[in-house]
Amino acid sequence: MPLAQATRSKLAAASTATLTTVLFKRGFRNTFMQGVRAINPNAPRMVGPAYTMRYIPAREDLDHLGVFADRSHPQRKGVEECPPGHVFVIDSRRNPAAASAGGILVTRLWKRGVAGIVTDGGFRDTPDFVQEKVEEGRSIFGIYPPSAEALAEFARWREKSRR
């Protein structure tokens, strides 16, 4: 359900304490994440319905680079399906070593119109080629991780950028 602009404005003006009290009065007593801090404290407040994802510990025998090519991979699917105006919320079990996302995924969410991202995990950096393509509006599928076609495109991009 879309969030009306008037409601969005009222929520942006309310304090965290006020919002927490309202949730408590409605029976929601466990609606928080610990260890969350703003990357940019000067940015405007994020307001929007939560699109949530919970990470679980990965099994090294099952969690290999190839799983990210699968369009039904929960992280990939979430990044491509989170509705515009929503806040992408990732529960990483308060583990800063758990890379919740990086520049590529955050940029993709931004380009898709997502209001912001919240995580109690970590972020990481990304390669230039993929970041550039995502900034152009490309989906992450096929370029992150790269398909054979994307690798050929990368080779052309690298050759062009060396000139």
Solvent accessible surface area in square Angstrom, and as a share of the most:
residue,aa,sasa,rsa
1,M,208,0.93
2,P,123,0.78
3,L,47,0.23
4,A,62,0.48
5,Q,123,0.55
6,A,67,0.52
7,T,56,0.33
8,R,54,0.20
9,S,58,0.38
10,K,150,0.64
11,L,62,0.31
12,A,36,0.28
13,A,89,0.69
14,A,23,0.18
15,S,50,0.32
16,T,105,0.61
17,A,71,0.55
18,T,71,0.41
19,L,62,0.31
20,T,48,0.28
21,T,65,0.38
22,V,63,0.36
23,L,65,0.32
24,F,84,0.35
25,K,166,0.70
26,R,176,0.64
27,G,52,0.50
28,F,112,0.47
29,R,160,0.59
30,N,126,0.64
31,T,66,0.38
32,F,129,0.54
33,M,53,0.24
34,Q,95,0.42
35,G,75,0.72
36,V,65,0.37
37,R,199,0.73
38,A,64,0.49
39,I,133,0.67
40,N,82,0.42
41,P,109,0.68
42,N,141,0.72
43,A,49,0.38
44,P,122,0.77
45,R,144,0.53
46,M,88,0.39
47,V,19,0.11
48,G,23,0.22
49,P,42,0.26
50,A,64,0.49
51,Y,56,0.21
52,T,98,0.57
53,M,27,0.12
54,R,173,0.63
55,Y,37,0.14
56,I,133,0.67
57,P,94,0.59
58,A,68,0.53
59,R,143,0.52
60,E,164,0.74
61,D,96,0.50
62,L,102,0.51
63,D,63,0.33
64,H,103,0.46
65,L,128,0.63
66,G,46,0.44
67,V,37,0.21
68,F,45,0.19
69,A,71,0.55
70,D,73,0.38
71,R,163,0.59
72,S,72,0.47
73,H,35,0.15
74,P,92,0.58
75,Q,14,0.06
76,R,5,0.02
77,K,90,0.38
78,G,2,0.02
79,V,1,0.01
80,E,30,0.14
81,E,88,0.39
82,C,0,0.00
83,P,47,0.30
84,P,89,0.56
85,G,18,0.17
86,H,31,0.14
87,V,13,0.07
88,F,2,0.01
89,V,27,0.16
90,I,1,0.00
91,D,36,0.19
92,S,0,0.00
93,R,93,0.34
94,R,152,0.56
95,N,50,0.26
96,P,106,0.67
97,A,91,0.71
98,A,19,0.15
99,A,37,0.29
100,S,0,0.00
101,A,1,0.01
102,G,4,0.04
103,G,25,0.25
104,I,1,0.01
105,L,2,0.01
106,V,49,0.28
107,T,13,0.07
108,R,28,0.10
109,L,5,0.03
110,W,164,0.58
111,K,84,0.36
112,R,54,0.20
113,G,39,0.37
114,V,13,0.07
115,A,39,0.31
116,G,18,0.17
117,I,30,0.15
118,V,32,0.18
119,T,14,0.08
120,D,15,0.08
121,G,16,0.15
122,G,16,0.15
123,F,77,0.32
124,R,109,0.40
125,D,136,0.71
126,T,36,0.21
127,P,78,0.49
128,D,107,0.55
129,F,8,0.03
130,V,10,0.06
131,Q,38,0.17
132,E,66,0.30
133,K,26,0.11
134,V,0,0.00
135,E,80,0.36
136,E,111,0.50
137,G,37,0.36
138,R,88,0.32
139,S,39,0.25
140,I,0,0.00
141,F,33,0.14
142,G,33,0.32
143,I,1,0.01
144,Y,40,0.15
145,P,22,0.14
146,P,60,0.38
147,S,48,0.31
148,A,86,0.67
149,E,136,0.61
150,A,2,0.02
151,L,95,0.47
152,A,46,0.36
153,E,34,0.15
154,F,58,0.24
155,A,50,0.38
156,R,150,0.55
157,W,61,0.22
158,R,103,0.38
159,E,86,0.39
160,K,148,0.63
161,S,71,0.46
162,R,167,0.61
163,R,219,0.80
